[in-house]
Amino acid sequence: MSTPVHKRGGPIRDPGDVLAGVVSLIASAILLFYLVPNYIGEPPILESPMMSPRWLPRIVGWLLLGFSLLLIVQGLLVDNTDKEDGRRIDKGPWWRFALMMVGLVVYVALFEALGAVISGILATLILFAAHPVRTWWVYGLAIIFPAAVTFVFVKVMNVPLPVMPF
């Protein structure tokens, strides 16, 4: 004897995932087919296609498109009605969101004045304060990560960033 299987009606099992996937799909299509070709200029002579200013936005656009398709498929196949599902969003306190916004504002506002490294360190420390990090050695990443990302952008990808204020 078989037991009845309780399924949600319709082909969509998780409407939240499908909605997020469709929104991401639209954003990636706008990025790939409108913004990159129309607003990012490409010099006529390039030594390597990877030196094109369109290269990184194209990679990000195609990754976003692929992940949004996977999210839509997940929303169609995976049921999210179980209370023990690990994908449920638990909202934190309001001050956590406020600190994350402060970190974004600090990074954007101080980027030109203090450079990418110092503003990145400050923003990362604010994000660590927003999500209480209790391990002391992780705070070392607040220095290493912004410095490494800035180094990759400036030295490897030849992006002219203000590194330091001096």
RAKAKA-V142779 format. One record per run of one state. SS is the DSSP state (~ for helix, > for strand, _ for the rest). FROM is the first residue (numbers start at 1). LEN is the number of residues. If there is no record, write none. Layout:
ss->SS from->FROM len->LEN
ss->SS from->FROM len->LEN
This chain:
ss->_ from->1 len->14
ss->~ from->15 len->25
ss->_ from->40 len->9
ss->~ from->49 len->3
ss->_ from->52 len->2
ss->~ from->54 len->24
ss->_ from->78 len->16
ss->~ from->94 len->37
ss->_ from->131 len->5
ss->~ from->136 len->21
ss->_ from->157 len->10
